[in-house]
């Protein structure tokens, strides 16, 4: 059966993939008294006196919301958010509730999240169209006291940086001098370019469908404008084919089939290509290898070197909520990428193994530990004692 039909069959059979479980068993009247009345009054009074107690006395401590307005290109709504919640639990042991808000208005979405924040330890934004996603995330980060993370922007960027670092170790090239082309300047592509720059890359060209991103781009947003100056894109010209010639690294977050045989064959020796458009990449893994690409990867799970945010967000939130970080910073993102990149030792690196599998049980704990440690160092952790004795493993 086709996997798409199987997904429908399983969801129909199970009525969705999520349910509510309990940690406390109600066996008798005494248990009921503890769980509800009269026992429930005391935890309520403790929280009234000190709101931070809600992280110790309720399920909030391990609860994240995946929030969307369904306006991104996929725009698939509830099933996507439910699937994301399943991944949170499976890979990071983070309880998660999908919340699709029936609005296309940024103010309404922001206010809704603000009204609901006291139920959660963190907010994962998902499938919100660009450039609205920047306003929503930036305002929520400024106005909430819990971490807010737009995974379409940052999760993909962290995974991509990790894969690039692993691949560069294999091909013996340096991030600071590598020629990098990023095709696609939406939320994911723009943040990939930005995180690469923060990690030390300097020769980065960012392209849209019409060519190098310039200030006359008709849909220019604030992040793109910032990157034009940061990456000195006004000094560059031409289309994808022209800019790909001699590139060491080609990254795609654009459209299926964008990386032609001619483009792939024009890259530098020992080239690295990550074609991350979903569900169909800019070039298939087989086509990239046939064109002589040394290290190839896609966002799919049916080929080697999966560059996917599944390897990122469960661990990022695990670490952030364990130490009750107030936000997720650039330094935490870079630490997460480094943790992923170094899970594979040099002795195990090969063309089909530069990025750890999302099913590697070390992934989420390694990311969580890196994120938690940086949060404590930056002084934004309200529960630093969670890792201070050195026993924290994520």
N, C-alpha and C positions, 0 to 999 in steps of 0.2 A: 504494500500500500504506500502511495506517495506520502511523504512526511507531513505535507500540508493537510491532507485528508485525515491522517492519523491524529494530528493535533486537534482537529474538530471532533473526531470520534472520542478521543480521551476526555476532552473538556465536557462534551455532552454526557458521557458516561459518568464522570465524577462530579458534574455540576461545578466545574472550576477546580483549581489545584490547591486552594487554600482552605483552611478551617481554623477554628478557635480551639486551643487546648487549655488544660488547667494544670497548675502545679500543686494545688492543694485539694486533697480528696475529701469530699463531703460524705462521711459515713453515718453520722448521727446528729442529734440535736446540739451536742457540744460543739462539733465542727461547724455547724451552721451559726452558732453564737459567735465563734471566732471569726468566721468569714464575713458575716453580715451583722445583724443586730443582736446583742448590744456591742460586741467587740469592735466593730468598724468605727465606732465613734472616736476611739483613742488615736488611731492613725490619722483621722481627719483633723483632730485638734493639733497633733504634732506638725502636720503640714501647714495648718493655719498659722502657727507660730513661726515656722521656718519653711518657706516654700521649697528650699533645696531638698528637704526630706522626701519630696515626691519622687526623687531619683532612687531613694532607698526603700520606700514603703509602697511603691506601685510598680506596675510593669513598664512605666515610662523609661526606666533606666536602660532597657534594651530594646526600645521601640523606635523605629524609624518610619516615616511616611514617604512613599514615592508619589510625588505630586505632579500632575500634568493637566494641561488644558487641551491636549490632543491636537495642537496646531502645527506641529512639525511635519515635514514631508510625509513621514510614515503615517502619523495621525491616526493610529489604530486604537487608541484609547485603552479601555479597561483590560483587555487580554494582555497587552504589553506590560502594564503596571503589575498585574497579577503574576506574570512570569518573572518580572524583576524581583518581586517580593519572595518568590520561591527561591531565586538565586541567592538573595540575601541570607535566607535561613540555611540553605544547603552549604554554602561556601564560607559564611562568616558567623553562623549561629546568631544572626541578628533578626529579631522579630520585626516584621514589616507589614504595613497596611497600605494597599493601593488606594489613592484618592484622585479620581478624575473630576476636576471642577468644571462645571458646565458654563464656561465663560470664555470669551476671547479678549476680554478687557484686562490689561495688566494690573490696574489698580484693584479690581475686584479679586483677581487671583492673589495678589499680595496681601490684601486685607483678610482674605479667607485663611491663608496660611498663618498669619499673625494671630487670628482668633483661635486657631487650633493648636498652636505651638506648645501649650502646656501639657499636651498629651504625649509629646515625643521628646526623644533625646537628640534627634537630628532630622533634617529634611533633605531628601534626594529629589531634585527637580529633573523632569524627564519629558522629552517630546514637546518642547516649547519652541515655537518658531523664532528664528533669528530676524531682526535684532532684538525682539522683545525679550528673549531669554537673558540678555545682558542686563537690562533694566530690572527684571524680576529678581535675578540672583543678587545683583549689587545692592538693591534696596533691602532685600531680606537679610543679607549678610550684615548690613548696617543696623537693622532694626530688631533683629532677633539675638538672643543670647545662646542659641544652640547652633551647631554647624550646619551650613547650607552648602550644597554641592550639586552643581548642574553636571550630571554625568556625561551627557552628550558632548560637553565641552572638555571637561577635565579628565574623565575616566579614559577616553580614547587617547588623549594626549599623553597621559602617563604610560599607558600600555605601549604606545608607539615609541616613546623615548626609551623605554626598557628594551624593546626589541632592537632598536637602532644601536643601543650600547652593546648589547650582546653580539649583534652581527659585526660591529666594528672591531670587537675583540677578536673575532674569528678571522676577519680579512686584514687585520693589522693596519687599520687606518685610524686617523685621529678626528674626533668630532669637531675640533676647533678649525680644522683645515678642509674638511670634507665639503664637496659641492653638493648641496641639498636642494631638491626641487619638490615643493608641496603643491599638488594639483587639487584645487578645491579650497575656497577661502570662507566657507560657512563656519558655523560655530566650532565644529571639530577641527577643520583644517587650520583656521586662524589660531586656535589654541595649541595645536601641535607645533606650529611655527613659533609661537611665543615661548612655549616650554623648551623647545630646542635651543632657542636663543638664551634663555635663562640658564640652561645647562652648559653653555659655552660655545655652541655652534655660531658661526659668523657669516658663512656664505649660504644664505637661505633665499630662495626665490619662491614667491607665493603667487599662484596663478588662479585666475577665474576662467570661465569658458572663452572669453574674448582675448585672453593673454595675460601678461603680467598685471597684477593688481596695481591700479593707478588711481589718483585722486579724482579722475573724471568718471570712475565707475559709477553707474547710475544707481546702484543699490548700496553704496558705500555706508558702512556702519562705523561706530566709534572705535571698535577694536581694530577693524581693518585700517582705519585712518592712522591709528597709533602704529601699526605694523609697517605701513608705508614708510614712515620716518625711521622707525627702529631698524628696519632691514635695508634701508636705502633703495627702495624699489623704484623710485623715480629715475634712477640711473640705469634701470634695466628695461628691456623691451622684448617683443616677440611672443610667439605662441609656445605651446607645450613642446612641440617637436624641436623648435630652435633651442629652447632652454634646457632640454633634456640631454643634448649632445655633451658627452663627456662627464655627465653627472655621476657622482659616487652613490648617491642615495635618491631614489624616486619614491615619493609617498603619495598615495591616492586616497582622497575622500571626496570623490566626485561622481562619476557615472560609469556604469558597466561598459566595458569595451574601449575605454579612453586610451589605454596603453596598447598601441598597435605593435606589431612585430618590428616595424621600422624604428619606432621610438625605443623599444627595449634593446634592440641591437646597436643603437647609437650611444648607449651609456658607457661609462668607463669600465675598464677591466675590474673584475671582482665586485660588480655592482650589487647593491642591496635595493630590493623593490618590495614595498608593502602596499598591496592593492586592497584597500579596506572598505570600498563601497559595499553596502549590504542591500539585498541578499546576494547580488551578483557583482563580483569585483571588476575593477578596471581591466584586469587580465586574469585568466585562470592560472592556478599554480603550474599546471602542465605547460601552458603556453609560455609562461615566464622562464621555466627551466629549458624549454626547447629553444628559446632565444638566447640562451647562454647566461642567464642571470645566476650569479653565484649564490645569493641568499634571497629567497622569495618567501613571501607570506601573504596571507589574506585575513579577513575577519571571520572566516568560516571555520567550523570545527572538523571539516572533512578533508583537511590538508595540513601539512606541517606548518609550524610557526604561526599559530593563530594569534593575531594582534587584535585583542578584543577586551572591552572594558570589564568583562566578567572576571578577569584576573585582578581587577583593581578595586571596584567599589565595595565589595564585601569587607576586605581588609582595611580600607581607608576608614569606613564607618566603625568597624570593630575597634580599631585603635583610638579613633576620635572620641567615641562615646565611653570607652573604658576609663579614660582620664578626664572625661567631661570637658573636652576642648570647646571653646566658645566659637571657633571657626576652623576652617581648613585653609591653610596658607600655602603660598608658592613653595616655601621651604619644605612643607609636609609632602607636597606633590613630588618634588624632586627626590626626597628621601624614599618615597614609595617606589618611584621608578628605579632608583639605585638598588633597592632591596630585591625587586623583581629581576633586574639585570644580572645580579650576582648570585642568584640561586643556582645557576648552572656553572659549575667550575670549568676552568679552561680545559681540563682533561676530557670533559664531556661535550664540549662545544663541537658542533658540526653543522653542515649546511641545512640539515632538517631539525636542528635543535639549538636555536639561539634564543628562544622564548619558552619559559616553562609552561607546561600544560595547566589549564585552569583546574584540572583534576588532581594536580600535584598537591598533596595535603600540606605542603610547606608554604604555599603561596599566600593565602590569607593571613596566617600568623606572622609571616615575615613582613608583609606590608603593614599589618596592624602595629607590630612592634616599632617599626621605623617611624610611623606616623605619631604614635603615642610619645616616643622619646623626643621627637622634635617639638611637639606641643608643650611638653614640660620644659624643655630648654628655652622656648620662646615666652614662657610665662603665661600661656593662655589656657592652661589646664586647671580646672577647679578641683580635680581629684588626683593630684600628682602622686599621692601615696600609693596609687594602684601599681606603679612601676618602680617606686623608689627602693624597694628591698632587693631589686635585681632578679626577682623570680618571674617577672612578666614575660610570657612567651607569645602573646597575641591570641 
